[in-house]
């Protein structure tokens, strides 16, 4: 029997920026991302990559940029999974060594993940972590059924 189902494989958040160059420079220099070739030709748009992570940075046309936390009182602006739980600590140490603003150090959450959070140059809150316990994380859901 042929499988006619497709899988979703990645998400690509779009970040609005007041200064695309400043934002891209931060992600490249501090977080280890690379930018797509079109960035040299366009100053109001960039796509940046690290491993399987992709962000699009777009120039704001008006208004001040605000993170979800500042605008709504809660929430990350993006959450990045590492490939292993120990990878959380490795990425954390890398970011500390580059002077990235750490909002919270690596810790186990009551919902089953091991994570930390940073703030990017535009004030966005980026969570980095991984689920360490499916039983805790997916408790009372139908995901494990």
C-alpha positions as CSV (number, residue, x, y, z in Angstrom):
1,X,0.0,0.0,0.0
2,X,1.4,3.4,-1.0
3,X,1.8,6.0,1.7
4,X,0.1,9.2,0.5
5,X,0.9,11.3,3.6
6,X,3.5,14.0,3.6
7,X,5.3,15.2,6.7
8,X,6.0,18.7,7.9
9,X,9.8,18.9,8.4
10,X,10.7,22.3,9.6
11,X,9.4,25.7,10.6
12,X,10.9,29.0,9.4
13,X,9.9,31.9,11.6
14,X,9.9,35.4,10.1
15,X,11.4,38.0,12.3
16,X,10.7,41.7,11.7
17,X,13.7,43.9,12.3
18,X,14.3,47.7,12.5
19,X,17.8,47.1,11.1
20,X,18.2,43.8,9.1
21,X,22.0,44.2,8.9
22,X,22.3,44.6,12.7
23,X,20.1,41.6,13.3
24,X,21.9,39.4,10.7
25,X,25.3,40.4,12.1
26,X,24.2,39.4,15.6
27,X,22.9,36.0,14.5
28,X,26.1,35.4,12.4
29,X,28.7,36.6,14.9
30,X,27.0,35.6,18.2
31,X,24.9,32.6,17.4
32,X,26.9,31.0,14.6
33,X,24.4,31.4,11.7
34,X,25.2,31.8,8.0
35,X,23.3,34.0,5.6
36,X,22.0,33.1,2.1
37,X,23.8,34.6,-0.9
38,X,21.0,37.0,-1.7
39,X,21.8,39.0,1.5
40,X,24.7,40.7,-0.3
41,X,22.2,42.2,-2.9
42,X,19.2,43.0,-0.7
43,X,19.3,45.2,2.4
44,X,15.7,44.7,3.6
45,X,15.5,40.9,3.7
46,X,17.7,38.0,4.7
47,X,17.5,34.3,5.2
48,X,19.9,32.9,7.9
49,X,20.7,29.3,8.6
50,X,22.4,27.1,11.2
51,X,22.2,23.3,10.9
52,X,18.5,22.7,10.1
53,X,17.3,26.0,11.6
54,X,16.2,28.8,9.2
55,X,15.0,32.3,10.0
56,X,13.8,35.0,7.7
57,X,14.7,38.5,8.7
58,X,12.5,41.3,7.1
59,X,12.8,45.1,7.4
60,X,10.0,46.7,9.4
61,X,8.1,49.3,7.5
62,X,6.7,51.0,10.6
63,X,6.3,50.6,14.3
64,X,8.7,49.4,17.1
65,X,9.7,45.7,17.3
66,X,8.5,44.0,20.5
67,X,9.0,40.5,21.7
68,X,6.1,38.3,22.6
69,X,7.0,38.7,26.3
70,X,7.0,42.5,26.1
71,X,3.9,42.7,23.9
72,X,1.7,39.9,25.4
73,X,3.4,39.2,28.8
74,X,4.5,35.6,28.0
75,X,6.0,33.3,25.4
76,X,9.1,32.8,23.4
77,X,9.5,34.3,20.0
78,X,11.0,31.1,18.8
79,X,12.1,27.8,20.3
80,X,14.9,25.8,18.9
81,X,15.4,22.1,19.7
82,X,18.9,20.6,20.0
83,X,19.7,17.2,18.8
84,X,20.4,15.8,22.2
85,X,19.7,16.8,25.8
86,X,23.5,17.2,26.4
87,X,23.5,19.5,23.4
88,X,21.6,22.1,25.4
89,X,24.6,22.6,27.7
90,X,27.0,22.6,24.7
91,X,25.1,25.4,22.9
92,X,24.7,27.3,26.2
93,X,28.4,27.3,26.8
94,X,29.0,28.4,23.2
95,X,26.6,31.4,23.6
96,X,28.0,32.4,27.0
97,X,31.6,32.4,25.5
98,X,30.3,34.8,22.8
99,X,28.7,37.2,25.2
100,X,25.0,36.4,24.3
101,X,22.5,37.8,26.8
102,X,21.3,34.8,28.7
103,X,17.8,35.1,30.2
104,X,17.7,31.8,32.0
105,X,20.4,29.1,32.5
106,X,19.8,25.5,31.5
107,X,17.2,23.8,33.8
108,X,14.7,21.1,33.8
109,X,11.1,22.3,33.6
110,X,8.1,20.9,35.2
111,X,6.7,20.1,31.8
112,X,9.5,17.7,30.8
113,X,12.0,19.8,28.9
114,X,15.6,20.8,29.6
115,X,16.1,24.4,28.3
116,X,17.6,27.8,28.5
117,X,16.6,31.2,27.0
118,X,18.5,34.0,25.4
119,X,17.5,37.5,24.2
120,X,18.6,38.5,20.7
121,X,19.7,42.0,19.7
122,X,16.1,43.0,18.9
123,X,14.8,41.8,22.3
124,X,13.2,38.6,21.1
125,X,13.2,35.7,23.6
126,X,14.6,32.5,22.0
127,X,14.3,29.3,23.9
128,X,16.7,26.4,23.3
129,X,16.2,23.0,24.7
130,X,14.8,19.5,24.2
131,X,12.2,17.2,25.8
132,X,13.9,14.9,28.3
133,X,10.7,13.1,29.3
134,X,7.9,12.3,26.8
135,X,5.8,11.0,29.7
136,X,5.8,14.4,31.5
137,X,5.7,16.5,28.3
138,X,2.9,14.7,26.7
139,X,0.9,13.9,29.8
140,X,-2.8,14.1,29.2
141,X,-2.4,14.4,25.5
142,X,-3.1,11.9,22.7
143,X,0.4,12.4,21.1
144,X,1.8,9.1,22.5
145,X,-1.3,7.0,21.6
